[in-house]
Amino acid sequence: MFDFKKAASFLLAKGMQAALPFLSDHSPDTLIKFIDLLKNRGIERMKAYHKGTPAELARRVEAANAFFEMVKRNLPKYSKATQRNIAFNFYYNALTAGEDIRKAYFERHGEYPPFFLAISPSMACNLRCFGCYAWKYPKEKSLSKEKVSQIITEAKEKMGIYFVTITGGEPTFWPPLEELIREHHDVFFHIYTHGMNIDDATAKRWADYGNVHASISIEGNRELTDERRGKGAYDKITASMRRLRDAGCMFGFSITHTTKNHGVVCTGEYMDEMIANGCSYGWFFQYIPIGKEPDLSLCPTPQQRLERRDAVLKFRREKPILAYDFWNDGDSCEGCIAWGRKYVHITAQGLVEPCVFVHFATDSVHDKSLEECLNSPAFKDARRRQPFTTDLRTPCPQIDQCHHLKEIVEKFQMKPTHEGAERIVTDLYDQVEKMAKDYQAALPPDDGAIKTKMSSEDHKGGFSQEVSKEDLDKINDADAPLKAEILASK
């Protein structure tokens, strides 16, 4: 039967591919209306798939609104190819074409597939950064272009996934990278890179492809970045940022928050510097005692993590940049996104890890399909446990709810994916658990977070919860109609 809805979405997306570049030059007001159309489509999908409470939905909508505000600010600056791919790859492929595939996956498994994949095709890198989470992986292993392409094709055809993160190692040292980007022109690629291999020609090619954006690792100011990444690194990184900016590429920064750089990266002055260099967005991570010579003294203190949470929320609301926090935004994404709930990581060895920071596996894409790996007993048990806690400010089974990872690893005899990875659940476990308890004790009861009351089964199936007026008052008023809808339903 002819699908009129899908056909209409396809035609709209194709029309937007042509219209967005024209409107960015000639009719900015109409361009804003188009972006709002995208936003409304995305939020409707979010509401349809939401599994938690109305208050959590409002938090998620606030984060989504921040994303679309970023697009409004920056779209006219992007290359025409980037504008076209945001319209088609995101609007049609990710939100429309993949929808029936995701529904079919749900019929097979009783759960929806992840939204994106992270793949490390190679662990090669020319830097020797202290505390690198990926340093201990075998350097001689890599995935062929054909294998990565096969994985992406399966993700598209079996799971409706059109968003792929490439990490490593240093992705620009993997020779087939740009061939892969060109081959899968219908996918939006997100590359985590140290940025120092991006010359003028690379920036121009990426702008011409239009389906790739980079997150560039930086540690803070010149002194901090050069200390970790080598002398001259800061100047090379910021020069690459300006090349991408001038070429019309969409890109952002990636920061690993530590006790060393806390006093710099959580300041408004630093965000202003990243904005001036052209960053559209920024990702905040935090140091995890895994990888190269784990050092617990680098882990942010409970107070520093709280200050980072407050700073990122403030940046998102007050600065012209989209700021996200991989751990502290748990209450904006229904908790932990790993274990195949929203994403999964495939190593250069082909091993399927729950997360780029959780270095254990039971299966390999060399032996099984990706779909089979995602539905392994260990991954299904973890998803049954999610969201791991009723306080989504502490979402992580590795550094917040530590007993979950330890129990799953032991129950399913998950194997460490590199030498020393097991230490997080063995000799380092008691110290990590103490840090988790100290952070939980430091959390204020009324900092604006919404605490879920749902169980794991509720999280899987979705349900309706009461939400108080007081809870709603804590939420930034980013979507007044949705807020009114929630209040009207009480």
Buried (B, 14 or more C-beta within 10 A) or exposed (E): EEEEEBEEBBEBBBEBBEBBBEBBEEEEEBBBEBBEEBBEBBBEBBBEBBBBBBBBBBBBBBBBBBBBBBBBEBBBBBBBBBBBBBBBBBBBBBBBBBBEBBEBBEEEBEBBBBBBBBBBBBBBBEBEBBBBBBBBBEEEBBBEBEBBBBBBEBBBEBBBBBBBBBBBBBBBBBEBBBEBBEBBBBBBBBBBBBBBBBEEEBBBBBBBBBBBBBBBBBBBBBEBBBBBBBEEBBEBBBBBBEBBBBBBBBBBBBBBBBBBBBBBBBBEEBBEBBBEBBBBBBBBBBBBBBBBEBEEEBBBBBEBBBBBBEBBBBBBEEBEBBBBBBBBBBBBBBBBBBBBBBBBBBBBBBBBBBBBBBBBBBBBBEEBBBBEBBBBEBBBBBBEBBBBBEBBBBBBBBBBBBEBBBBBBEEBEBEBBBEBBBBBBEEBBEEBBEBBBEBBEEBEEEEBBBBBEBEEEBBBEEBEEEBEEEBBEBBBEBBEEBBEBBEEEE
